[in-house]
Amino acid sequence: MDDRPLRAGVLEEPERPKMVEGERQHLRVLIANERRDRLELLAQVVAGLGHDVIAREIYVKEVGPATERERPDVALVGLGLSSEHALELITEIVREASCPVIALLSAKDPTYVREAAKRGVFAYIVDGDADELQSAIDITLQRFAEYQSLQGAFGRRALIEQAKGILMERHAIDADRAFELLRNHSQHNGRKLVDIAQAIVDSHLLLLVPGATGAGAAAPITEPQ
């Protein structure tokens, strides 16, 4: 085993901010490893940090349902006898989880880390003691929160752009005028811009459904005459 200090990596994030002291959370943690002995040791470490181990999984077929049922704050997947088994565990957890998945390794393994990244793992940890594990979890949770916020912003932007495109096509106007229509309607009706955009997209999709008739289903934004 590599006896150097822990190496923690948030994938594609070479620089990591420091966590504010005193912000430690009480977490619900799912752990998975095909080796039961390592699973139990990890459970003791996690519990010693003051967190709840809400699931201990060995089998690939059981880890997905457990993740969906328990909804953990973070999942830790150890590399046991087979890298393929660990990767399958990661795949099943990522499919069901709304939390970051961290890969645990006892020694550096760049090939495994790359494959784990393809499966959706959010970070990796190489060796280390309990305090280092906690620090790595804190950093990962912060990065995951930032990632979710960014994804939400991208989603809202994409929705607004889609609504603008619908207005541009319907009224033969340019992008600036389409955005002005959205903004004015939002201000006059006291509704968020993204909610107006969602209504336009939903109405447009409704018009595409076979059997929908009339223009009454269109979004209630019209180009002034």
N, C-alpha and C positions, 0 to 999 in steps of 0.2 A: 504494500500500500504506500502511496506517496505520502511522506511524512512532513511535507511542507504545509504551510497554513492553507486554509480553505481558499478555494478559488470559486467565486460565484459570478455567473454571467447571465445578464438579461439579454436574450438574443437580439442581435443587431443594435445593442445599446452599449457602446464601449465605455461611456462615462456614466457614473451613477451618483445621484445626489445623496447627501447625508440625511438621515431621518432625524426629525426633531426629537430630542431626548424626552422621554416620558409619554410618548404616543403609542406605546405597545397596546395592541388589541388582544382581546380574548377571542380566539378563533376556533371554528369547527373544522377539523382537519381530517381528510380522507388519506389513508396511506395504502400503498399497494406494492407488493414484491412477491415474486414466486417463491422466495426463500423465507420460510416461516420464522427462522431464528432472527434474521435481519429485520423482519417485520415487527417482531416483538421488541427488539432493541430500539428501533425507531419510535415505536409507540411509547416506550418509557421516556425517551428524550423529549418527545412532543408534550407528553403529559407533565413532565418536569418543568417545562416552560410555562405551564399554566393554561394550556389549550386542551380542548376536548377532542379525543380521537373518536370520531363518530362512525368510522368504518375501517376495517382491516381486511383488505382483499388480496387473494392469491390468484384466483382464476379469472381469465379473460371474460368468460361468459357471465360472470357475476358482477364485475366491476361497473359496467354500464348501468344496470338497474340500480345498483347501490348509489351511484352518483346522482341519478335522476331522483331517487327517493330522498336522499339526505341533503342534497344541495349544499355541499361544503363551501367554506370560504377559500380554501386552498387545498390542492391535492399534491401529495409527494409520492413519486414513483421511483423505487429503487431498482438498480440494474442487478438482477440475480444471475442465474446460471446461463440464461439465454437472452441475448439482446433482442431477438425477435419477439420473445414473450413480453419483455418490457415495453417494446414499441407497440405491441398490440394492446397492452394495458393503457398506454397513453392515448392511443387512438379511440378506445372506447370511452375513456373519461372525457376527452376533449369533445367528443360528439354530444355528450350529455351535459357538460359542465358550463356554468356561467362564472367560473372561477379560474385563476391561473393554475397551470400544472407545472410543477418543478421536477426536473429529473435529478436524481441523486446518484453520484458515481463515487467509487472508492479510489479511482485513479483516472488520469486524463485519458479521454477516448474521443478524439475529434470526429471520427467517422460516426460513432454512435450519436454524438451531439447533433451532427448535421441531419441524420435520419430522424432524430427526435424532433428537430425543428420543423421538418417537413410534415410531421404528424400533428403539429400544433402545440408542442411544449413551449412554455413561455420563458423559462429560465433553466439553468442547470447549476448544480453545486458539486464541487469536488472535495470530498472529505471534510474535516472540520469538527469542532466541538459544538456544544449546545448553543452557546452565545453567538457563535458564528452562523449557525443555522438560523437562529432567530433574526439576526441582522439581515441575512439573505432573504428571508421571508418578508421582512418589513420593506426592503427595497423592491422586491417583486410585486407586492401588493400596491405600492405607490405607482410603479410603472404601469401596472395593469389598470389602475384607476385612470391614469392619464391616457392610456390606450383606448379605453372605453369612451372617455370624453371626446377624444379625437374622432373615433368612429361615429359617434353621435353627431358631431359637427359635420362630418363628411356626408352623412345620411341626410341631414337637414338641407345642406347645400344642394345635394343631388335632387332632392324633392322639389326645391324651389326652381332649379334649372329646368326640370321636367315640366312644371306648371308654366313657366315662361315659354317654353317651346310650344305648348298647346295653345296659349294665347296668341303667339306669333303666327301660328298656322291659321287659327280661326279668324283672326282679325286682320291679317296681312300687315302686321306692324313689326318694328324692329325690337331687339332685345331690351333696349333702354325703356321704350314705351311700355313693353310688357311688364317690366319690373315696376314701373310707375303705377300701372293699374293695380298690381298686387299690393304695393305699399299703401296707395290711397284707400283701397278697399279695407285693408287691415286697420288703418287709422280711423276711418269713418264708422267701422263696426266694432271697434274695440276688441279685435281678435288678433292672435299672433299671426305673423306672416307665414310661418310654416303650416299653421292650421288652415289658412286660406289656400295655400298651395296644395295641401292634402285633399281639400274638398274639390279643387279643380281636377286633380288627377283621378280621384274616385269617380267624379261625374263623367269624365272622359272615358274611363274604362266601362262605365255603365252603358254608355252609348254604343260601345262596341259589342255588347252582349246581344246575341240573336234574340229578336222579339222585342227589344227596347224600341219605343216609338216616340216621336215628337221631340221638339227641341227643349221641352221643359226640364229634361234631365241634365241639361248643360249647366256648367258652373255659373253662378249668378254674378258674373263680371262681364260687362259689355263695353265696347269701345264707343265713347260718346260720338254722336252724329254732328 
